């Protein structure tokens, strides 16, 4: 999936999640923000969108946000931890704490 094919992700502070802009219930990544840490807790992608890069787009959006804000990332979500393991170059650029 190229960058231009990436779904639009928005940060919804009211619900504490990064989510698909057009269909928020079909893809989201829950988070907590406290004391300079962005704790990523749970990722959900609907079955009809699975395998289309939505989960990765959610993670990238959260990581980009954390990096821009100088936040430490706490990957409590197994999907996020797995994504970071599969993308060591990106993980090396970030401040990541052990959950």
Phi and psi in degrees as GROMACS dihedral restraints (atoms count N, CA, C in turn):
[ dihedral_restraints ]
;  ai    aj    ak    al  type     phi  dphi    fc
    3     4     5     6     1   -82.6    20    10
    4     5     6     7     1   166.5    20    10
    6     7     8     9     1   -58.0    20    10
    7     8     9    10     1   -36.9    20    10
    9    10    11    12     1   -73.5    20    10
   10    11    12    13     1   -17.4    20    10
   12    13    14    15     1   -89.2    20    10
   13    14    15    16     1    -5.5    20    10
   15    16    17    18     1   -65.9    20    10
   16    17    18    19     1   139.0    20    10
   18    19    20    21     1   -68.8    20    10
   19    20    21    22     1   153.1    20    10
   21    22    23    24     1   -78.4    20    10
   22    23    24    25     1   127.0    20    10
   24    25    26    27     1  -113.0    20    10
   25    26    27    28     1   135.6    20    10
   27    28    29    30     1  -122.1    20    10
   28    29    30    31     1   153.4    20    10
   30    31    32    33     1   -94.4    20    10
   31    32    33    34     1   122.6    20    10
   33    34    35    36     1  -110.7    20    10
   34    35    36    37     1    95.5    20    10
   36    37    38    39     1   -66.3    20    10
   37    38    39    40     1   -32.9    20    10
   39    40    41    42     1   -60.9    20    10
   40    41    42    43     1   -39.3    20    10
   42    43    44    45     1   -97.6    20    10
   43    44    45    46     1    -7.2    20    10
   45    46    47    48     1    65.8    20    10
   46    47    48    49     1    50.2    20    10
   48    49    50    51     1  -156.3    20    10
   49    50    51    52     1   154.3    20    10
   51    52    53    54     1   -93.8    20    10
   52    53    54    55     1   136.6    20    10
   54    55    56    57     1  -147.6    20    10
   55    56    57    58     1   160.6    20    10
   57    58    59    60     1   -61.5    20    10
   58    59    60    61     1   132.1    20    10
   60    61    62    63     1   -63.7    20    10
   61    62    63    64     1   -41.9    20    10
   63    64    65    66     1   -88.5    20    10
   64    65    66    67     1   -28.1    20    10
   66    67    68    69     1  -139.0    20    10
   67    68    69    70     1    71.9    20    10
   69    70    71    72     1   -56.5    20    10
   70    71    72    73     1   -33.5    20    10
   72    73    74    75     1   -74.4    20    10
   73    74    75    76     1   -12.5    20    10
   75    76    77    78     1   -92.9    20    10
   76    77    78    79     1   -11.4    20    10
   78    79    80    81     1  -165.2    20    10
   79    80    81    82     1   122.1    20    10
   81    82    83    84     1  -157.0    20    10
   82    83    84    85     1   159.6    20    10
   84    85    86    87     1  -131.1    20    10
   85    86    87    88     1   111.1    20    10
   87    88    89    90     1   -75.2    20    10
   88    89    90    91     1   147.2    20    10
   90    91    92    93     1  -146.8    20    10
   91    92    93    94     1   160.7    20    10
   93    94    95    96     1  -123.5    20    10
   94    95    96    97     1   140.9    20    10
   96    97    98    99     1  -123.4    20    10
   97    98    99   100     1   116.5    20    10
   99   100   101   102     1  -159.0    20    10
  100   101   102   103     1   140.5    20    10
  102   103   104   105     1    50.1    20    10
  103   104   105   106     1    44.2    20    10
  105   106   107   108     1    75.7    20    10
  106   107   108   109     1    12.8    20    10
  108   109   110   111     1  -121.5    20    10
  109   110   111   112     1   136.6    20    10
  111   112   113   114     1  -106.3    20    10
  112   113   114   115     1   104.6    20    10
  114   115   116   117     1   -93.6    20    10
  115   116   117   118     1   118.5    20    10
  117   118   119   120     1   -96.2    20    10
  118   119   120   121     1   114.8    20    10
  120   121   122   123     1  -106.0    20    10
  121   122   123   124     1   -31.5    20    10
  123   124   125   126     1  -162.0    20    10
  124   125   126   127     1   134.5    20    10
  126   127   128   129     1  -116.6    20    10
  127   128   129   130     1   136.5    20    10
  129   130   131   132     1  -134.4    20    10
  130   131   132   133     1   129.7    20    10
  132   133   134   135     1  -133.0    20    10
  133   134   135   136     1   129.5    20    10
  135   136   137   138     1   -64.5    20    10
  136   137   138   139     1   153.2    20    10
  138   139   140   141     1   -54.6    20    10
  139   140   141   142     1   -38.7    20    10
  141   142   143   144     1   -72.0    20    10
  142   143   144   145     1   -12.4    20    10
  144   145   146   147     1  -108.8    20    10
  145   146   147   148     1    -4.7    20    10
  147   148   149   150     1   -60.3    20    10
  148   149   150   151     1   140.7    20    10
  150   151   152   153     1    81.7    20    10
  151   152   153   154     1     7.3    20    10
  153   154   155   156     1  -108.0    20    10
  154   155   156   157     1    10.8    20    10
  156   157   158   159     1    85.6    20    10
  157   158   159   160     1     8.5    20    10
  159   160   161   162     1   -66.7    20    10
  160   161   162   163     1   -45.4    20    10
  162   163   164   165     1   -58.9    20    10
  163   164   165   166     1   -45.2    20    10
  165   166   167   168     1   -62.6    20    10
  166   167   168   169     1   -39.4    20    10
  168   169   170   171     1   -64.6    20    10
  169   170   171   172     1   -38.3    20    10
  171   172   173   174     1   -63.4    20    10
  172   173   174   175     1   -45.7    20    10
  174   175   176   177     1   -62.9    20    10
  175   176   177   178     1   -48.3    20    10
  177   178   179   180     1   -57.9    20    10
  178   179   180   181     1   -41.1    20    10
  180   181   182   183     1   -63.3    20    10
  181   182   183   184     1   -43.8    20    10
  183   184   185   186     1   -64.8    20    10
  184   185   186   187     1   -42.6    20    10
  186   187   188   189     1   -65.2    20    10
  187   188   189   190     1   -42.2    20    10
  189   190   191   192     1   -60.3    20    10
  190   191   192   193     1   -42.3    20    10
  192   193   194   195     1   -62.3    20    10
  193   194   195   196     1   -48.4    20    10
  195   196   197   198     1   -59.6    20    10
  196   197   198   199     1   -43.4    20    10
  198   199   200   201     1   -63.4    20    10
  199   200   201   202     1   -44.9    20    10
  201   202   203   204     1   -64.2    20    10
  202   203   204   205     1   -31.9    20    10
  204   205   206   207     1   -94.0    20    10
  205   206   207   208     1    -1.4    20    10
  207   208   209   210     1    69.6    20    10
  208   209   210   211     1    32.9    20    10
  210   211   212   213     1   -94.1    20    10
  211   212   213   214     1   150.0    20    10
  213   214   215   216     1   -83.6    20    10
  214   215   216   217     1   137.3    20    10
  216   217   218   219     1   -97.1    20    10
  217   218   219   220     1   132.1    20    10
  219   220   221   222     1  -118.2    20    10
  220   221   222   223     1   103.4    20    10
  222   223   224   225     1   -86.6    20    10
  223   224   225   226     1    78.5    20    10
  225   226   227   228     1   -72.2    20    10
  226   227   228   229     1   -29.2    20    10
  228   229   230   231     1   -73.2    20    10
  229   230   231   232     1   129.4    20    10
  231   232   233   234     1   -60.1    20    10
  232   233   234   235     1   -37.1    20    10
  234   235   236   237     1   -64.6    20    10
  235   236   237   238     1   -43.1    20    10
  237   238   239   240     1   -63.5    20    10
  238   239   240   241     1   -46.3    20    10
  240   241   242   243     1   -59.4    20    10
  241   242   243   244     1   -43.1    20    10
  243   244   245   246     1   -64.3    20    10
  244   245   246   247     1   -40.8    20    10
  246   247   248   249     1   -62.2    20    10
  247   248   249   250     1   -43.9    20    10
  249   250   251   252     1   -63.1    20    10
  250   251   252   253     1   -38.5    20    10
  252   253   254   255     1   -63.1    20    10
  253   254   255   256     1   -35.8    20    10
  255   256   257   258     1   -81.1    20    10
  256   257   258   259     1   -12.0    20    10
  258   259   260   261     1  -128.6    20    10
  259   260   261   262     1    64.9    20    10
  261   262   263   264     1   -62.2    20    10
  262   263   264   265     1   -30.7    20    10
  264   265   266   267     1   -63.9    20    10
  265   266   267   268     1   -42.6    20    10
  267   268   269   270     1   -69.0    20    10
  268   269   270   271     1   -42.3    20    10
  270   271   272   273     1   -60.8    20    10
  271   272   273   274     1   -36.0    20    10
  273   274   275   276     1   -64.9    20    10
  274   275   276   277     1   -23.0    20    10
  276   277   278   279     1   -81.6    20    10
  277   278   279   280     1    -8.4    20    10
  279   280   281   282     1  -113.2    20    10
  280   281   282   283     1   159.4    20    10
  282   283   284   285     1   -92.9    20    10
  283   284   285   286     1   105.1    20    10
  285   286   287   288     1  -116.7    20    10
  286   287   288   289     1   128.5    20    10
  288   289   290   291     1  -101.6    20    10
  289   290   291   292     1   154.3    20    10
  291   292   293   294     1   -77.5    20    10
  292   293   294   295     1   130.4    20    10
